[in-house]
């Protein structure tokens, strides 16, 4: 997965200042451990390379981070924490209505939280600009202080004085860093930072050791509501595609089978019509050949003369004389040229058979070998 890291400019210090008209520093990496650099440089917003994820790095000067460990935090959810922030941090932060707050809770200690504050109008401008630039691409904003080493030299531009001033990025705790002016040597000494130890680290050198940003400033009203959906889609994408492919294959197979049956039905109807036209030459095309043949057969049966030597008549006589015998009493029936010979199962009560034949006026003659002739 590719990730694009972009260093944001500092928040404008006076009204009307344009900060996005200058090229932005960026690094394009592959999400390995550590990150593998693909491309780096500077470019205007509309010329930045595309990636599967975009991470914006807010300058340490624009983000105020406080960490606290309070037992009551473990029982509060994020919404109640935000409501309680003015009382919890009244000694450290002012003007809550002008600042946006993002929260991070330690997974190993639910009572330990980090609070990141950034100007609300500034983060709204950032989200609007980059959301329009990177449409449908997950976008997060992290504070630079998270992965800047202690003693990193940063350059802060002062547009009002048209000059650059040097600052040292001093990390007070794991996730909290401050900018210390280089001119304030006693403060540097207090924090055990020596000027000859300060090194200006490039963006690509800093992110090489960053695994997972611990806090995303895009929360609450600025949250990317599509991130959860995208994450779920990435998780289930393979299963959904396999299921969709199976449904498509099943649908195609069912339709092919249906077409095969339809073809066979059409062929059988044509054969049936061909036979029917041989028997009924004047058969109309809109008449069902099966119904026509059945009607013709019924007429033939009604008009045909009956005879005592017909197979159907002899079968009727046989059923009359075997009415008191088991169902399997007859083992064989042989009909040839109006004569029916019947083989009876050994053990059949032949006297009762003869009595039934006498009662129903049926002639039965023994021709030997257990075979009887019905007349």
NUVOSE-59018 format. One record per residue (C-alpha): residue number from 1; residue in one letter; x, z, y. Coordinates in nm, 3 decimals, padded with zeros to 5 digits. Example, Ala and Ser with C-alpha at 12.3 -4.5 7.8 and 13.67 -1.06 7.14 Angstrom:
<pts>
PT   pos   code        c1        c3        c2
PT     1      a    01.230    00.780   -00.450
PT     2      s    01.367    00.714   -00.106
</pts>
This chain:
<pts>
PT   pos   code        c1        c3        c2
PT     1      x    00.000    00.000    00.000
PT     2      x    00.138   -00.094    00.343
PT     3      x    00.126    00.145    00.638
PT     4      x    00.181    00.067    01.004
PT     5      x    00.325    00.347    01.219
PT     6      x    00.281    00.311    01.595
PT     7      x    00.424    00.537    01.863
PT     8      x    00.165    00.594    02.134
PT     9      x    00.267    00.610    02.499
PT    10      x    00.229    00.934    02.687
PT    11      x   -00.107    01.013    02.840
PT    12      x   -00.142    00.879    03.195
PT    13      x   -00.058    01.148    03.449
PT    14      x   -00.255    01.003    03.739
PT    15      x   -00.574    00.800    03.777
PT    16      x   -00.544    00.425    03.738
PT    17      x   -00.215    00.430    03.545
PT    18      x   -00.199    00.165    03.273
PT    19      x    00.009    00.264    02.971
PT    20      x   -00.093    00.000    02.715
PT    21      x    00.045   -00.295    02.910
PT    22      x    00.392   -00.231    02.764
PT    23      x    00.520   -00.304    02.410
PT    24      x    00.474   -00.028    02.153
PT    25      x    00.733    00.087    01.903
PT    26      x    00.620    00.034    01.544
PT    27      x    00.743    00.049    01.185
PT    28      x    00.575   -00.127    00.892
PT    29      x    00.642    00.047    00.561
PT    30      x    00.544    00.037    00.199
PT    31      x    00.388    00.360    00.079
PT    32      x    00.670    00.473   -00.145
PT    33      x    00.842    00.810   -00.161
PT    34      x    01.024    00.803    00.074
PT    35      x    00.864    00.524    00.275
PT    36      x    01.031    00.188    00.237
PT    37      x    01.072    00.000    00.564
PT    38      x    00.950   -00.359    00.571
PT    39      x    00.960   -00.438    00.941
PT    40      x    01.023   -00.256    01.269
PT    41      x    01.043   -00.333    01.637
PT    42      x    00.823   -00.337    01.945
PT    43      x    00.519   -00.550    02.023
PT    44      x    00.214   -00.564    02.241
PT    45      x   -00.112   -00.433    02.089
PT    46      x   -00.251   -00.776    02.004
PT    47      x    00.080   -00.880    01.843
PT    48      x    00.121   -00.583    01.607
PT    49      x    00.142   -00.667    01.234
PT    50      x   -00.151   -00.589    01.007
PT    51      x   -00.141   -00.330    00.731
PT    52      x   -00.376   -00.156    00.491
PT    53      x   -00.347    00.171    00.686
PT    54      x   -00.257    00.245    01.047
PT    55      x   -00.111    00.575    01.170
PT    56      x   -00.084    00.640    01.544
PT    57      x    00.174    00.897    01.653
PT    58      x    00.074    01.096    01.960
PT    59      x    00.369    01.229    02.168
PT    60      x    00.442    01.599    02.126
PT    61      x    00.385    01.647    02.498
PT    62      x    00.018    01.539    02.464
PT    63      x   -00.078    01.756    02.167
PT    64      x   -00.089    02.136    02.178
PT    65      x   -00.070    02.298    01.833
PT    66      x   -00.140    02.662    01.755
PT    67      x   -00.123    02.826    01.414
PT    68      x   -00.303    03.148    01.333
PT    69      x   -00.365    03.356    01.022
PT    70      x   -00.684    03.561    01.050
PT    71      x   -00.880    03.694    00.753
PT    72      x   -01.215    03.599    00.909
PT    73      x   -01.109    03.231    00.903
PT    74      x   -01.151    03.217    00.526
PT    75      x   -01.527    03.278    00.556
PT    76      x   -01.591    03.019    00.832
PT    77      x   -01.654    02.651    00.779
PT    78      x   -01.524    02.387    01.022
PT    79      x   -01.845    02.369    01.226
PT    80      x   -01.858    02.746    01.283
PT    81      x   -01.487    02.751    01.360
PT    82      x   -01.533    02.495    01.637
PT    83      x   -01.819    02.701    01.781
PT    84      x   -01.603    03.015    01.774
PT    85      x   -01.288    02.855    01.919
PT    86      x   -01.341    02.960    02.285
PT    87      x   -01.342    03.323    02.176
PT    88      x   -01.068    03.292    01.915
PT    89      x   -00.818    03.113    02.139
PT    90      x   -00.922    03.227    02.486
PT    91      x   -00.572    03.358    02.554
PT    92      x   -00.394    03.030    02.468
PT    93      x   -00.627    02.745    02.569
PT    94      x   -00.836    02.674    02.876
PT    95      x   -01.091    02.405    02.951
PT    96      x   -01.234    02.357    02.604
PT    97      x   -01.488    02.110    02.742
PT    98      x   -01.208    01.869    02.842
PT    99      x   -01.009    01.893    02.519
PT   100      x   -01.075    01.772    02.168
PT   101      x   -00.979    02.005    01.885
PT   102      x   -00.872    01.914    01.531
PT   103      x   -00.838    02.166    01.251
PT   104      x   -00.616    02.202    00.947
PT   105      x   -00.657    02.467    00.679
PT   106      x   -00.377    02.567    00.448
PT   107      x   -00.478    02.480    00.091
PT   108      x   -00.286    02.781   -00.037
PT   109      x   -00.425    03.027    00.217
PT   110      x   -00.772    02.964    00.359
PT   111      x   -00.713    03.225    00.631
PT   112      x   -00.424    03.024    00.778
PT   113      x   -00.526    02.745    01.016
PT   114      x   -00.364    02.510    01.263
PT   115      x   -00.549    02.403    01.579
PT   116      x   -00.443    02.083    01.757
PT   117      x   -00.570    02.013    02.109
PT   118      x   -00.561    01.679    02.291
PT   119      x   -00.730    01.550    02.602
PT   120      x   -01.078    01.427    02.504
PT   121      x   -01.088    01.127    02.739
PT   122      x   -00.741    01.020    02.623
PT   123      x   -00.819    01.025    02.250
PT   124      x   -01.146    00.843    02.315
PT   125      x   -00.952    00.566    02.490
PT   126      x   -00.704    00.549    02.202
PT   127      x   -00.976    00.527    01.936
PT   128      x   -01.168    00.258    02.127
PT   129      x   -00.863    00.039    02.185
PT   130      x   -00.715    00.054    01.835
PT   131      x   -01.049    00.043    01.651
PT   132      x   -01.118   -00.290    01.818
PT   133      x   -00.768   -00.412    01.736
PT   134      x   -00.765   -00.301    01.369
PT   135      x   -01.124   -00.359    01.262
PT   136      x   -01.223   -00.211    00.923
PT   137      x   -00.872   -00.069    00.870
PT   138      x   -00.837    00.309    00.817
PT   139      x   -00.690    00.458    01.133
PT   140      x   -00.555    00.810    01.180
PT   141      x   -00.377    00.987    01.467
PT   142      x   -00.111    01.250    01.404
PT   143      x    00.102    01.460    01.642
PT   144      x    00.469    01.362    01.667
PT   145      x    00.579    01.722    01.642
PT   146      x    00.490    01.729    01.274
PT   147      x    00.787    01.523    01.158
PT   148      x    01.038    01.559    01.441
PT   149      x    01.342    01.757    01.338
PT   150      x    01.447    02.062    01.533
PT   151      x    01.674    01.953    01.815
PT   152      x    01.548    01.595    01.834
PT   153      x    01.619    01.443    02.173
PT   154      x    01.314    01.282    02.331
PT   155      x    01.289    01.095    02.656
PT   156      x    00.997    01.168    02.884
PT   157      x    00.916    00.915    03.155
PT   158      x    00.811    01.040    03.495
PT   159      x    00.629    00.749    03.661
PT   160      x    00.573    00.938    03.984
PT   161      x    00.947    00.990    04.036
PT   162      x    01.038    00.663    03.863
PT   163      x    01.300    00.829    03.648
PT   164      x    01.362    00.941    03.291
PT   165      x    01.420    01.304    03.201
PT   166      x    01.564    01.442    02.879
PT   167      x    01.385    01.699    02.670
PT   168      x    01.462    01.867    02.341
PT   169      x    01.191    01.890    02.076
PT   170      x    01.207    02.246    01.945
PT   171      x    00.997    02.343    01.645
PT   172      x    00.876    02.701    01.660
PT   173      x    00.715    02.693    01.316
PT   174      x    00.656    02.437    01.044
PT   175      x    00.377    02.256    01.229
PT   176      x    00.434    02.365    01.589
PT   177      x    00.689    02.211    01.825
PT   178      x    00.755    02.237    02.198
PT   179      x    00.940    02.023    02.448
PT   180      x    01.223    02.211    02.616
PT   181      x    01.383    02.055    02.930
PT   182      x    01.751    01.986    02.887
PT   183      x    01.820    02.124    03.234
PT   184      x    01.704    02.468    03.121
PT   185      x    02.019    02.564    02.932
PT   186      x    01.929    02.936    02.896
PT   187      x    01.604    02.836    02.721
PT   188      x    01.796    02.609    02.488
PT   189      x    02.040    02.886    02.410
PT   190      x    01.753    03.120    02.343
PT   191      x    01.619    02.879    02.084
PT   192      x    01.966    02.821    01.932
PT   193      x    01.975    02.454    02.033
PT   194      x    02.308    02.316    02.155
PT   195      x    02.330    02.002    02.365
PT   196      x    02.601    01.848    02.149
PT   197      x    02.371    01.878    01.845
PT   198      x    02.089    01.676    01.999
PT   199      x    02.042    01.332    01.842
PT   200      x    01.786    01.072    01.939
PT   201      x    01.619    00.987    01.607
PT   202      x    01.457    00.649    01.565
PT   203      x    01.097    00.626    01.450
PT   204      x    01.193    00.473    01.115
PT   205      x    01.443    00.755    01.055
PT   206      x    01.181    01.023    01.118
PT   207      x    00.903    00.882    00.901
PT   208      x    01.140    00.833    00.607
PT   209      x    01.098    01.201    00.524
PT   210      x    00.726    01.228    00.598
PT   211      x    00.508    01.247    00.289
PT   212      x    00.154    01.324    00.406
PT   213      x    00.052    01.401    00.766
PT   214      x   -00.092    01.748    00.757
PT   215      x   -00.340    01.702    01.043
PT   216      x   -00.541    01.405    01.160
PT   217      x   -00.662    01.426    01.520
PT   218      x   -00.956    01.200    01.433
PT   219      x   -01.213    01.463    01.346
PT   220      x   -01.572    01.551    01.435
PT   221      x   -01.699    01.313    01.706
PT   222      x   -01.391    01.087    01.669
PT   223      x   -01.388    01.082    01.289
PT   224      x   -01.373    00.750    01.107
PT   225      x   -01.698    00.767    00.910
PT   226      x   -01.596    00.469    00.696
PT   227      x   -01.286    00.639    00.555
PT   228      x   -01.482    00.829    00.290
PT   229      x   -01.664    00.515    00.183
PT   230      x   -01.338    00.320    00.168
PT   231      x   -01.172    00.593   -00.037
PT   232      x   -01.461    00.596   -00.284
PT   233      x   -01.455    00.218   -00.301
PT   234      x   -01.082    00.217   -00.377
PT   235      x   -01.141    00.474   -00.649
PT   236      x   -01.431    00.297   -00.819
PT   237      x   -01.346   -00.064   -00.726
PT   238      x   -01.198   -00.153   -01.066
PT   239      x   -01.488    00.000   -01.259
PT   240      x   -01.747   -00.170   -01.038
PT   241      x   -01.574   -00.507   -01.074
PT   242      x   -01.556   -00.471   -01.454
PT   243      x   -01.925   -00.373   -01.464
PT   244      x   -02.017   -00.664   -01.238
PT   245      x   -01.818   -00.903   -01.457
PT   246      x   -01.993   -00.768   -01.769
PT   247      x   -02.334   -00.817   -01.605
PT   248      x   -02.242   -01.174   -01.507
PT   249      x   -02.122   -01.254   -01.860
PT   250      x   -02.435   -01.099   -02.013
PT   251      x   -02.659   -01.292   -01.771
PT   252      x   -02.482   -01.620   -01.849
PT   253      x   -02.506   -01.551   -02.225
PT   254      x   -02.879   -01.473   -02.205
PT   255      x   -02.945   -01.788   -02.002
PT   256      x   -02.743   -02.005   -02.243
PT   257      x   -02.937   -01.857   -02.537
PT   258      x   -03.265   -01.917   -02.355
PT   259      x   -03.167   -02.279   -02.283
PT   260      x   -03.076   -02.328   -02.651
PT   261      x   -03.416   -02.196   -02.762
PT   262      x   -03.591   -02.410   -02.501
PT   263      x   -03.404   -02.718   -02.630
PT   264      x   -03.496   -02.639   -02.992
PT   265      x   -03.859   -02.584   -02.894
PT   266      x   -03.866   -02.917   -02.713
PT   267      x   -03.710   -03.092   -03.016
PT   268      x   -03.961   -02.936   -03.259
PT   269      x   -04.255   -03.033   -03.037
PT   270      x   -04.129   -03.391   -03.026
PT   271      x   -04.093   -03.399   -03.406
PT   272      x   -04.439   -03.249   -03.447
PT   273      x   -04.587   -03.507   -03.211
PT   274      x   -04.409   -03.785   -03.400
PT   275      x   -04.566   -03.667   -03.730
PT   276      x   -04.904   -03.625   -03.566
PT   277      x   -04.895   -03.977   -03.422
PT   278      x   -04.825   -04.116   -03.768
PT   279      x   -05.143   -03.950   -03.895
PT   280      x   -05.344   -03.993   -03.572
PT   281      x   -05.216   -04.312   -03.404
PT   282      x   -05.446   -04.270   -03.101
PT   283      x   -05.332   -03.912   -03.023
PT   284      x   -05.338   -03.857   -02.643
PT   285      x   -05.017   -03.728   -02.478
PT   286      x   -05.194   -03.428   -02.322
PT   287      x   -05.326   -03.294   -02.657
PT   288      x   -05.138   -03.030   -02.854
PT   289      x   -05.025   -03.205   -03.177
PT   290      x   -05.049   -02.879   -03.377
PT   291      x   -05.414   -02.825   -03.279
PT   292      x   -05.489   -03.191   -03.348
PT   293      x   -05.338   -03.175   -03.698
PT   294      x   -05.523   -02.851   -03.777
PT   295      x   -05.851   -03.003   -03.666
PT   296      x   -05.785   -03.315   -03.875
PT   297      x   -05.707   -03.099   -04.181
PT   298      x   -06.028   -02.897   -04.140
PT   299      x   -06.233   -03.216   -04.119
PT   300      x   -06.067   -03.353   -04.431
PT   301      x   -06.142   -03.033   -04.624
PT   302      x   -06.505   -03.033   -04.514
PT   303      x   -06.561   -03.397   -04.608
PT   304      x   -06.361   -03.397   -04.934
PT   305      x   -06.575   -03.361   -05.256
PT   306      x   -06.509   -03.055   -05.468
PT   307      x   -06.422   -03.076   -05.841
PT   308      x   -06.389   -02.824   -06.124
PT   309      x   -06.038   -02.951   -06.177
PT   310      x   -05.920   -02.876   -05.822
PT   311      x   -05.639   -02.622   -05.800
PT   312      x   -05.829   -02.408   -05.552
PT   313      x   -06.139   -02.397   -05.778
PT   314      x   -05.936   -02.303   -06.086
PT   315      x   -05.755   -02.030   -05.890
PT   316      x   -06.093   -01.889   -05.789
PT   317      x   -06.201   -01.879   -06.156
PT   318      x   -05.875   -01.706   -06.253
PT   319      x   -05.929   -01.436   -05.992
PT   320      x   -06.280   -01.370   -06.130
PT   321      x   -06.167   -01.312   -06.488
PT   322      x   -05.865   -01.098   -06.385
PT   323      x   -06.060   -00.863   -06.158
PT   324      x   -06.018   -00.564   -06.394
PT   325      x   -05.651   -00.631   -06.477
PT   326      x   -05.331   -00.508   -06.303
PT   327      x   -05.194   -00.709   -06.010
PT   328      x   -04.893   -00.823   -06.214
PT   329      x   -05.095   -00.927   -06.521
PT   330      x   -05.032   -01.299   -06.455
PT   331      x   -04.663   -01.387   -06.497
PT   332      x   -04.682   -01.767   -06.462
PT   333      x   -04.926   -02.037   -06.351
PT   334      x   -04.876   -02.400   -06.452
PT   335      x   -05.107   -02.663   -06.295
PT   336      x   -05.080   -03.026   -06.395
PT   337      x   -05.337   -03.308   -06.361
PT   338      x   -05.639   -03.081   -06.332
PT   339      x   -05.531   -02.844   -06.608
PT   340      x   -05.423   -02.483   -06.539
PT   341      x   -05.228   -02.287   -06.796
PT   342      x   -05.174   -01.916   -06.732
PT   343      x   -04.918   -01.689   -06.899
PT   344      x   -05.039   -01.330   -06.927
PT   345      x   -04.822   -01.021   -06.941
PT   346      x   -04.800   -00.856   -07.285
PT   347      x   -05.036   -00.565   -07.317
PT   348      x   -05.317   -00.717   -07.111
PT   349      x   -05.664   -00.627   -07.240
PT   350      x   -05.759   -00.978   -07.352
PT   351      x   -06.100   -00.865   -07.474
PT   352      x   -06.198   -00.753   -07.123
PT   353      x   -06.062   -01.080   -06.984
PT   354      x   -06.284   -01.277   -07.224
PT   355      x   -06.585   -01.061   -07.132
PT   356      x   -06.528   -01.126   -06.761
PT   357      x   -06.489   -01.498   -06.835
PT   358      x   -06.821   -01.496   -07.021
PT   359      x   -06.994   -01.316   -06.736
PT   360      x   -06.869   -01.567   -06.478
PT   361      x   -06.917   -01.877   -06.696
PT   362      x   -06.544   -01.949   -06.714
PT   363      x   -06.396   -02.119   -07.018
PT   364      x   -06.068   -01.969   -07.145
PT   365      x   -05.880   -02.104   -07.450
PT   366      x   -05.573   -01.963   -07.623
PT   367      x   -05.307   -02.233   -07.667
PT   368      x   -05.053   -01.995   -07.825
PT   369      x   -04.749   -01.805   -07.713
PT   370      x   -04.950   -01.585   -07.475
PT   371      x   -05.061   -01.885   -07.274
PT   372      x   -05.429   -01.941   -07.190
PT   373      x   -05.599   -02.249   -07.051
PT   374      x   -05.859   -02.204   -06.774
PT   375      x   -06.151   -02.449   -06.740
</pts>
